[in-house]
Amino acid sequence: MQMNANYTSLVAVGDSFTEGMSDLLPDGSYRGWADLLAARMAAASPGFRYANLAVRGKLIKQIVDEQVDVAAAMQPDVITLVGGLNDTLRPKCDMVRVRDLLEQAVERLAPACKQLVLMHSPGRNGPVFQRFRPRMEELFVHIDELVARHGATVVDLYGSPVLGDQRMWDVDRLHLTAEGHRRVAEAVWQSLGYDPEDDWNSLLPAATPPNWAARRVADARFARQHLVPWIGRRLTGRSSGDGLPAKRPELLPYEYEDPRA
């Protein structure tokens, strides 16, 4: 991997994590770490081009079928690939198939770019994620093997204590807050050899845990607004991304101005 590199293009491949949920903008769209990273890379490289093929809810087979060949054909300097986590969160998950599909994706993408970036996705501390941690960790072991075999780089977000902090997660308990996405962007930025802007892994200030009543109110809100609809989609075979197009389907010049700035 080049250090202090000056890359001229980026293609992001994946699901809701890469689409940017829950980093919500005033117009109802999502920003997210990939947009933040692209903005910083564009500032360092005039004429920088960016595409984001990610769509929320996608499983690894859908990512391979719908995004991987498109990304490879763009021949960018950098491709980021984050996928498979939605599979591990399903009640039934064939981990052999997930690993095989991820390997297919890496085999297609690694030769198509100067630098392929994979990740160990962050995991929220709490009882829900505990059930799925063995699958996640199995996936991450396989990712490390692929990184070593194909000369990719890996960003270990799973090992970050601060990204496990519940305050870094939105009320849906599945997606990072704006601050979480900002830190992921910084982590990937540094992994590409750019000079650090800050310590993305620094801990949040200590806080008083919410009392029992506040936790029950939050649990009820989460169940009503997010858990029940999620279960409903699983039972009916639907996805939150059904019918949605890629966030930024073409590799075009990118200049980003944050409306919240």
C-alpha positions as CSV (number, residue, x, y, z in Angstrom):
1,M,0.0,0.0,0.0
2,Q,1.2,3.5,-0.9
3,M,1.7,5.8,2.1
4,N,0.7,9.5,1.9
5,A,-1.0,8.5,-1.4
6,N,-2.9,10.8,-3.6
7,Y,-5.7,8.7,-5.0
8,T,-7.9,10.1,-7.8
9,S,-11.1,8.0,-7.6
10,L,-13.1,5.9,-5.1
11,V,-15.9,3.4,-5.5
12,A,-17.8,2.2,-2.4
13,V,-19.6,-1.1,-2.5
14,G,-21.9,-2.5,0.2
15,D,-25.2,-2.1,2.2
16,S,-26.7,0.5,4.6
17,F,-23.4,0.9,6.4
18,T,-21.8,2.3,3.3
19,E,-24.9,4.1,2.1
20,G,-24.6,6.1,5.3
21,M,-27.6,5.3,7.5
22,S,-28.3,6.9,10.0
23,D,-26.3,10.0,9.2
24,L,-29.4,11.9,8.1
25,L,-29.2,15.2,6.2
26,P,-31.9,17.9,6.3
27,D,-33.3,16.9,2.9
28,G,-33.9,13.3,4.1
29,S,-30.9,11.8,2.3
30,Y,-28.0,10.1,4.1
31,R,-24.4,11.2,4.2
32,G,-22.2,8.6,5.9
33,W,-18.5,7.7,6.1
34,A,-18.0,7.1,2.4
35,D,-19.2,10.5,1.4
36,L,-17.1,12.1,4.1
37,L,-14.1,10.1,3.0
38,A,-14.7,11.1,-0.7
39,A,-15.0,14.8,0.2
40,R,-11.6,14.7,2.0
41,M,-10.0,12.7,-0.8
42,A,-11.4,15.2,-3.4
43,A,-10.0,18.1,-1.4
44,A,-6.5,16.5,-1.7
45,S,-6.9,15.6,-5.4
46,P,-8.5,18.0,-7.9
47,G,-10.8,16.2,-10.4
48,F,-11.4,13.4,-7.9
49,R,-14.2,11.0,-8.9
50,Y,-16.6,9.1,-6.7
51,A,-19.3,6.4,-7.0
52,N,-21.3,4.8,-4.2
53,L,-23.1,1.7,-5.3
54,A,-24.3,0.7,-1.8
55,V,-28.0,0.0,-1.1
56,R,-29.5,-0.7,2.3
57,G,-30.5,-4.2,3.2
58,K,-28.4,-5.9,0.6
59,L,-27.1,-9.4,1.4
60,I,-23.7,-10.5,0.1
61,K,-25.1,-12.4,-2.9
62,Q,-27.0,-9.3,-4.0
63,I,-23.8,-7.2,-3.6
64,V,-21.9,-9.7,-5.7
65,D,-24.6,-9.9,-8.4
66,E,-25.5,-6.2,-8.5
67,Q,-22.5,-4.1,-7.5
68,V,-19.2,-6.0,-7.9
69,D,-18.9,-6.2,-11.7
70,V,-20.1,-2.6,-12.0
71,A,-17.4,-1.4,-9.5
72,A,-14.7,-3.5,-11.2
73,A,-15.5,-2.0,-14.6
74,M,-15.0,1.5,-13.3
75,Q,-11.3,0.7,-12.6
76,P,-10.9,3.2,-9.7
77,D,-7.9,3.8,-7.6
78,V,-9.7,2.7,-4.4
79,I,-12.6,0.3,-3.9
80,T,-14.1,-0.2,-0.4
81,L,-16.1,-3.4,0.1
82,V,-18.2,-4.0,3.2
83,G,-20.7,-6.9,3.0
84,G,-21.9,-10.0,4.7
85,L,-23.0,-8.5,8.0
86,N,-26.7,-8.5,7.0
87,D,-26.3,-12.2,6.3
88,T,-24.9,-12.9,9.8
89,L,-27.9,-11.2,11.4
90,R,-30.4,-13.5,9.7
91,P,-31.8,-16.3,11.9
92,K,-30.6,-18.8,9.3
93,C,-27.2,-18.1,7.8
94,D,-25.0,-20.4,5.7
95,M,-21.6,-19.1,6.6
96,V,-19.8,-21.3,4.1
97,R,-21.8,-19.6,1.3
98,V,-21.2,-16.1,2.8
99,R,-17.5,-16.7,2.9
100,D,-17.4,-18.1,-0.7
101,L,-19.4,-15.1,-2.1
102,L,-17.1,-12.7,-0.3
103,E,-14.1,-14.4,-1.8
104,Q,-15.7,-14.1,-5.2
105,A,-16.1,-10.4,-4.7
106,V,-12.5,-9.9,-3.6
107,E,-11.2,-11.9,-6.5
108,R,-13.0,-9.7,-8.9
109,L,-12.3,-6.3,-7.2
110,A,-8.7,-6.7,-6.1
111,P,-7.2,-6.7,-9.7
112,A,-9.5,-3.8,-10.7
113,C,-8.1,-1.1,-8.4
114,K,-4.9,0.1,-6.9
115,Q,-6.1,-0.5,-3.4
116,L,-9.0,-2.6,-2.1
117,V,-10.2,-1.8,1.4
118,L,-12.1,-4.3,3.5
119,M,-13.4,-3.9,7.1
120,H,-14.2,-5.6,10.3
121,S,-17.6,-3.9,10.8
122,P,-18.2,-2.3,14.2
123,G,-20.4,-4.1,16.7
124,R,-22.7,-2.3,19.2
125,N,-22.2,-3.4,22.8
126,G,-25.4,-5.0,24.1
127,P,-27.4,-8.3,24.3
128,V,-28.7,-8.3,20.7
129,F,-25.3,-8.3,19.0
130,Q,-24.0,-10.9,21.5
131,R,-26.1,-13.6,19.8
132,F,-24.5,-12.9,16.4
133,R,-20.9,-12.2,17.4
134,P,-19.6,-15.8,16.7
135,R,-20.7,-15.4,13.0
136,M,-19.3,-11.9,12.8
137,E,-16.0,-13.0,14.1
138,E,-15.9,-16.0,11.7
139,L,-16.5,-13.5,8.9
140,F,-13.7,-11.3,10.1
141,V,-11.2,-14.2,10.2
142,H,-12.0,-15.0,6.6
143,I,-11.6,-11.3,5.7
144,D,-8.1,-11.3,7.2
145,E,-7.2,-14.4,5.1
146,L,-8.5,-12.6,1.9
147,V,-6.5,-9.4,2.8
148,A,-3.3,-11.4,3.1
149,R,-3.9,-13.3,-0.1
150,H,-4.9,-10.4,-2.3
151,G,-2.8,-7.5,-1.0
152,A,-5.9,-5.6,0.3
153,T,-6.0,-3.6,3.5
154,V,-8.3,-4.1,6.4
155,V,-9.8,-1.4,8.8
156,D,-10.5,-3.0,12.2
157,L,-13.6,-1.2,13.5
158,Y,-14.8,-4.3,15.4
159,G,-11.9,-4.0,17.8
160,S,-12.7,-0.3,18.6
161,P,-14.0,0.2,22.1
162,V,-15.5,3.6,21.2
163,L,-17.4,2.3,18.2
164,G,-19.0,-0.3,20.5
165,D,-20.2,2.5,22.8
166,Q,-24.0,2.6,22.6
167,R,-23.9,6.4,22.3
168,M,-22.3,5.9,18.8
169,W,-25.4,4.1,17.6
170,D,-28.7,5.5,16.4
171,V,-32.0,4.6,18.0
172,D,-32.5,1.7,15.6
173,R,-29.4,0.1,17.2
174,L,-28.2,-1.1,13.8
175,H,-26.6,2.1,12.3
176,L,-24.0,4.5,13.5
177,T,-24.7,8.1,14.4
178,A,-23.1,11.0,12.5
179,E,-20.2,11.0,14.9
180,G,-19.7,7.3,14.3
181,H,-19.6,7.7,10.6
182,R,-17.1,10.6,11.0
183,R,-14.8,8.3,12.9
184,V,-15.1,5.5,10.4
185,A,-14.2,8.0,7.6
186,E,-11.1,9.0,9.6
187,A,-10.1,5.4,10.2
188,V,-10.3,4.6,6.4
189,W,-8.5,7.9,5.6
190,Q,-5.6,6.9,7.8
191,S,-5.6,3.3,6.4
192,L,-5.0,4.7,2.9
193,G,-1.9,6.5,4.1
194,Y,-3.2,10.0,4.5
195,D,-2.0,12.1,7.4
196,P,-4.3,11.8,10.5
197,E,-6.6,14.6,11.4
198,D,-7.5,13.2,14.8
199,D,-7.6,10.0,16.9
200,W,-10.7,8.3,15.6
201,N,-10.5,5.7,18.3
202,S,-10.5,8.1,21.3
203,L,-13.0,7.3,23.9
204,L,-16.1,9.4,24.6
205,P,-16.3,11.2,28.0
206,A,-17.7,9.2,30.8
207,A,-21.5,9.5,31.2
208,T,-24.1,8.5,33.8
209,P,-26.0,5.4,32.5
210,P,-29.7,6.0,32.0
211,N,-32.0,4.8,34.8
212,W,-34.3,1.8,34.6
213,A,-37.3,3.8,33.4
214,A,-35.4,5.6,30.7
215,R,-34.0,2.3,29.4
216,R,-37.5,0.7,29.3
217,V,-38.9,3.7,27.4
218,A,-36.0,3.4,24.9
219,D,-36.5,-0.3,24.6
220,A,-40.2,0.2,23.8
221,R,-39.5,2.8,21.2
222,F,-36.9,0.6,19.6
223,A,-39.3,-2.4,19.4
224,R,-42.2,-0.3,18.0
225,Q,-40.3,1.7,15.4
226,H,-37.5,-0.7,14.4
227,L,-37.6,-4.2,15.7
228,V,-41.2,-5.1,14.7
229,P,-40.8,-3.7,11.2
230,W,-37.5,-5.6,10.8
231,I,-39.1,-8.9,11.9
232,G,-41.9,-8.2,9.5
233,R,-39.5,-7.8,6.6
234,R,-37.7,-11.1,7.5
235,L,-41.0,-13.0,7.7
236,T,-42.2,-11.7,4.3
237,G,-38.9,-11.9,2.5
238,R,-38.7,-8.2,1.9
239,S,-35.8,-5.8,2.3
240,S,-35.5,-2.2,3.3
241,G,-33.6,-1.7,0.0
242,D,-36.1,-3.2,-2.3
243,G,-36.6,-1.0,-5.4
244,L,-34.0,1.5,-4.3
245,P,-31.3,2.6,-6.7
246,A,-27.6,2.9,-5.9
247,K,-26.7,6.0,-4.0
248,R,-24.3,7.4,-6.6
249,P,-24.2,4.9,-9.5
250,E,-21.7,6.7,-11.8
251,L,-18.0,7.5,-11.2
252,L,-18.2,11.2,-11.6
253,P,-16.3,14.3,-10.3
254,Y,-17.2,14.9,-6.7
255,E,-17.4,18.2,-4.7
256,Y,-19.3,17.9,-1.5
257,E,-20.7,20.7,0.6
258,D,-22.3,19.6,3.9
259,P,-25.6,21.5,4.3
260,R,-25.2,21.2,8.1
261,A,-21.8,23.0,8.0
